[in-house]
Amino acid sequence: MALKHIVFIKLMDNSNSQGSRLFLSTLSSMLNKLPDSIKSIRQFEVGMNISSRASSYDMALQLVVDNENDLDEYRNHPEHVKVLAFMKTVALQTAVVDYIIADY
């Protein structure tokens, strides 16, 4: 058994401006460093959306941990908290889904 954590991130200004692209690139880089600092992460993936539909989110994060305690460790880890602080520098919308993977 394991737990999957998925986050969708959408910039409120999805104009594809240079500033938006820079923000997403920087955020992706910060997120991709988290598995080096947070040992409870078993799998980790960040992807930029290739769709230009208005209803689309700009980025997705997916990670797998063993249990809810490990997910709490991830959420409260100082490096993750830094990422959250960076995300708050722009107006954005997020959606989160956490679920149990029974046959992991």
N, C-alpha and C positions, 0 to 999 in steps of 0.2 A: 504494500500500500504506500502511496505517496500523495502529495498535494501539489496541484498545479495552480499557479498564480498568473493571470493574464491581465495586462493593463493596455488600454487603448488611449492614445494621447492625441488631442486635436488642438491646434493653435486657433485662437479665435480670429486671428488675421491669417487666413490661409491663402494669401495673395501670391504665394510662391515668390515673395520678394527675397532679395539677397539677405536681409536680416532674418527672415523666417528660416531660410535654408541654413544659415550659419547657426542659429539657435538649435535646430534639429540635429545638425552635424555635431555640435558641441555636446548636446544631450546624449546622443548615441554613443559618443566617445566616453562620456562619464559613466553611462550605464554599463558599457562593455568592460569597464575596469572593476565592477563590483564583484564578480566571481573570484578575483584574485584576493579580495579582502574578506569576503564572507564565505567561510568554508562549508556552511550548511547547504549551499546551492549545489544541486546535483546536475541540473541542466539549465542552460541560459541561452536566450536568443532575443535579439533586437532586430526589427526590420522597419524600413521606411516604406510607406504605401506608394505603390506605383499608379494607383487610380487617381483620376482627377475629378471624380464625382464630388459634388458639393456635400453630400451626406457622409463622405468617407472621413475616417480619422487619418492623421498624418503618420503615426508611428504605432507599433505594437511591441510590447515586451512580454515575453513568456519565460517563466522559470519553474523549476520543479524542486521541491524540498521534501524531506521525509514526513513532516507533520506540522501541526499548527504552531508548536513551540519554535520550530525552525523558521517558520514564516514570520513570527513575531520578532525573532532575532534579526532577520533580514530587515523588517520594517523599521526597527529601532537602531540598527547599526549606524554608527556615526558617518560612514561613507554614504549610506543611503539617505540619511538625513541631509547631507550636503546636496545630493541630487535634488531632493524635494525643495530645498531652499532655492536652488537655481531655477527649477521649474516655476516657482512663484514669481520670478522676475518678469514673466509675460503672462498675459491672460490666456488661459487654456482650459480645456475641458478634458476630463478623464472618465473612463469607465473601467471598472474592475470586476473580474470574475475569479473566484477561488473555488476549486472543486477537488474532490478526492478521486484519485486514479486507483481503482480497485485492483487491477491486474498489472501492477508496475513491477 
